[in-house]
Amino acid sequence: AQSVTQLDSQVPVFEEAPVELRCNYSSSVSVYLFWYVQYPNQGLQLLLKYLSGSTLVKGINGFEAEFNKSQTSFHLRKPSVHISDTAEYFCAVSETGGGNKLTFGTGTQLKVEL
Amino acid sequence: GAVVSQHPSWVICKSGTSVKIECRSLDFQATTMFWYRQFPKQSLMLMATSNEGSKATYEQGVEKDKFLINHASLTLSTLTVTSAHPEDSSFYICSAPLGGSGSYEQYFGPGTRLTVT
């Protein structure tokens, strides 16, 4: 079984400032890693994913994340946020070779302020 | 990109009644779909895996008889909440993998907010 920890439930940040949303996971097997964004009253949209290869993954809307196997982390970053980035962000994992069931973290509410 | 729709987007029902929620993959076929439940300010919890042509697979602790899942076609899965009670009030979200059951590219529906009074 695997688990995902998002330590920050809320992250306030000013517009144009950089942001990092933290994600740590625990698993006894290899995993794939994902970041999803959820806008109010909407479903989830995939931001980026790590399946294999380069540990630095670039996604949509200027976001990127780095897979660190030794620290079992997959932190999400953006160098300069915009008001429109205000949303809930979920980190998720899926076992490699175990189908595509996702285990989600508890989410981080990113609030971008002027 | 791939689109997954849900209907209705919100529903209010009385305690004891049943409610059906539809999940459709609009531009791709999905032999597998997933149903999640999300409580306010909380994460998504996988309830069950819907399989076209066979029985759904439920996660531990999810009542099969209460949450009936039917994968009627390659583009439609339904979740029926039977004899709903106020504690069943939640946000229900479905997802479908693009490219078959082995694909990790999942697309999510917009969710259905169920309120049981």
Interface residues (C-beta under 8 A of the other chain):
Chain A: Y32 F34 Y36 N41 Q42 G43 L44 Q45 L46 K49 L51 F90 S94 G99 N100 K101 L102 T103 F104 G105 T106 G107
Chain B: V4 Q6 T32 F34 K41 Q42 S43 L44 M45 L46 T49 I93 S95 P97 S101 G102 S103 Y104 E105 Q106 Y107 F108 G109 P110 G111 R113
